[in-house]
Amino acid sequence: MTIPDFDAAAELQFALELADLATAISMPHYTHRTFNLDWKANRTEVTEADREAELAISDRVLAHRPTHGLFGEEHGLVGDLDSPWRWIIDPIDGTSNFVRGIPVWASLVALTHAEHGALVGVVAAPAMGRTWWAAKGLGAFADGTRCQVSTVSKLDEAQVSVTFSSGWDMLGLTDQLVHLQQQAYRARGFGDFWQHMLVAEGAVDLAVDAVGLQPYDLAAVMVIVEEAGGTFTDRHGERTFMSNTAISSNGLLHHCARPLAG
């Protein structure tokens, strides 16, 4: 597939630079606990680290990619809103962990195209000392090591990660989630971006995310999972980062999540 005006290596390098920019802002706040905690209307946490990191990324994109748009968790849409190219940014995925001193949080950076979908993804988790990245056709990497999903094909031999949320209760599907865990060899709840990165690395075989997700939670991780050879869909089996649910797997076990379609 040829995508006009798309230099995968160059855009991946730019995405890595954007993630580094976010790290330079967020990590000192995390290390020294120099932030104030606010609450958004949806009862999720936000700090000045979130806002400052997204603003810095936005400024860099507007300066170096003036024909692109950008959608961020904190400030919404900016840049060229008519462009087919759009950067999708979550400055700190896992803010709840960030504010409690839990190192499982990351900056998510993705480049998407209106026709071709998510093409570049970077997940930078500085408190964990880990960075994952991928671009369409270039493969997926974790700290420079190539990522490849597992070859486990039986659920009773699989490691599964499930993120429970009130949304699953509202859908009436919590019992199905519990049953999925009971059928697996081992079940854990790694949560947020990390469970999908573990799928990409082959450490986890199937990951079911929470209900209530946004594109900025999913675009970057989708690229990495797929470039590692995995499958990434919503709970209905649609390949998308625009849904409020997400399931990633090694592909061989994706059918095990079918009961979650409701």
C-alpha positions, 0 to 999 in steps of 0.5 A: 500500500502506497500512501502519498506524502508519507515518509514512515521513517521521518514521521516516526522520528518526529513522533519519538521527538514529540514523546521525548518532549513530553517526557522532559516536562512530565518526568520532573513533575512525577519525580518531585511531586510538583503538581496540583491535582484537578478534576475534569467533568468526567471525574478523571484527574488532570494535572499541569503536567498533562496540560503543559506536555500537550501544549508543548507537543501542539506547539512543536506540531504546529511549527514543524507540521503546519499542514497537519491537525492535532487532537489532544486529550486536554485541548481538543482540536488544533492546527489544520482541521481540514487536513487528512493528517492528524496527530492524536495525543494523550500527554499522560495515559494513566494520570491516576497512576501518575498522581499516586506515584505508580510508574505505569503511565505514558505519553501516547503519540500517533499520526493518523490519516483520514483514509488510511487510519493510524500509521505511526505510534509511540508509547513512552513510559519514562517512569518504567524506563520503557519506550515502544514504537512502530510505523506502518510497514516498519515493524514494532519495537520495544527499546530497540528490540523487535516486538512479536506477538505470541503463538499461544492458541489455547485460552487455557494456556494463555495469559490474559489481562482484563480491565474492569470498569463500571461500563462493563456493568452497564453493558451487562457483560461483567460476568462474561469478563469473569468467565474469560478470566476463569478460562485462562491459564493466568489472568491479570489486570495490567491496565491502560497502555501497558496491557497492549504493549505486553500483547505486542511483546508476546508476554500477554496473549489477550487484553481487554480494555475498559469501557469509555475509551477515546481515540487518544487512548488507542491510536498509538497502541493500535499501530504497535500491536498490529505491527507486532503481528497482533489484532486490535479491534473494539469489542464488536470485532471492528478494526478501529481506534475510534470506539469506546472499547478495545481488545488486542491479541496475538490474533489466534485468541481474538475469537475468545472475546466474542462474547463481549460483543453482547 
